Amino acid sequence: MSDFLWGVSTSAFQIEGAFKAGGRGPSVWDEFTPVHDNDDAGVACDHYHRWREDVALMTQLGVNAYRFSIAWPRIQPTGKGPVNSEGLDFYDRLVDALVDVGIAPVVTLYHWDTPLELEAEGGWLNRDMADRFADYTALVADRLADRVKLWIPINEPAMVTLQGYAIGEHAPGKTLLFDALPTAHHLNLAHGRSVEVLRSYNANAVGTANNHTPAWPATPNDLAAAEAYSEIHNWIYADPMLSGRYPDAVADLLPIAAGDLATIHQPLDFYGVNYYNPTRLKSPSEGNPLPFELAEIDEYPRTGFGWPIVPEGLTEMITKLRERHPNLPPVHVTESGCSFPHEINDAERISYLDGHLKAAQAADVSGYFVWSLMDNFEWEAGYSQRFGLVHVDYETQRRTPRDSFHWYRKVISGE
């Protein structure tokens, strides 16, 4: 498995802090207030200042790939206009440091931190976002394309649409339900435009990182509910990217213009699957405007976040993807991880990762990225959930490798 990518993942907003340093502009998440204990990410893990220490941790861990995101507001403080050189310099130094120690940089261009000014103009409800994103892609690719191994334009568009615009759990906090669906098309269009730009800069390899969940019907009578949920969580993104079409049930709800599907359907060098758990669905109760309703999965153990631990769901999902899209490119598991409240001795995390890694290998994947390298700001949950192989003391910023860190190092080295 010499070509296998053993990695860890992070995202800019969750670890960098330094909101006002280096000319960074505000993002939509800077001002999102329904967060646990009023936590904010203004310092987070202070990775912006401590990145050398974090690269050293990855070197100790033995990974050969690091997936991180670039903060759009650091590159273009308002989401448009000329590059902020100081922001781009930060990532240039990081990429150089990774290459120097033999860790492949895997860059995500957008991990939810929309520049605030663009959100004020409509955000992902606005078709113009695809053009803005293409411009931003070009600024980054012009500087980094010669050294980045893998590119991921957009992380988990499903979560942006569903949590950010449909039910309001994430920034920008809109509760539009099905009226949020245009954002799915604009995100897909931005993905396609970004891939085109990256190709023009001779990018090494371009893919995606979609969040996927097997949709389980609660009873045989709930098949329609499960299929409806899967279409708006899984297939509204995978289908146009991989086959140039939308599921029939949602196509009429999207603002598709001539040529859009061809733009979205770009050849990909790999397909990234972010997996955490399956979802169980039942038929909607009276008064529910949606065609499905969530049902509990209570026959499995749970993470600290309350998510059911079902490693075989990862194999199931990748199998479904290959059945639906026979020409699926090589698959990387671009996120896989769990939160537990433990300080250092985290046997439950080791068990979780061991099960999911085996499930990934059973599905014949080409890479596995643990979420996350270190504890971080977990979106609406603030600092209440800890996903890290490395424990972070947020008062002192001290990093302490957990038992799972040492376990993963041994797995990677083949000990």
Secondary structure, DSSP 4 states (H G I P E B T S, - for coil): -TT-EEEEE--HHHH---TTGGGPPPBTTTT----GGG---SSTT-HHHHHHHHHHHHHHHT-SEEEEE--HHHHSTTSSSS--HHHHHHHHHHHHHHHHTT-EEEEEEESS--BHHHHHTTGGGSTTHHHHHHHHHHHHHHHHTTT-SEEEEEB-HHHIIIIIIIS-SSTT----GGGGHHHHHHHHHHHHHHHHHHHHTT-S-B--EEE---EEESSGGGHHHHHHHHIIIIIHHHHHHHHS---HHHHTTS-PPTTHHHHH----S-EEEE----EEEEPPPTT--SS-EEE---SS-B-TT--B--THHHHHHHHHHHHH-TT---EEEEEE------SS--HHHHHHHHHHHHHHHHTT-SEEEEE-SB----GGGTTS----SEEEETTTTEEEE-HHHHHHHHHHHT-
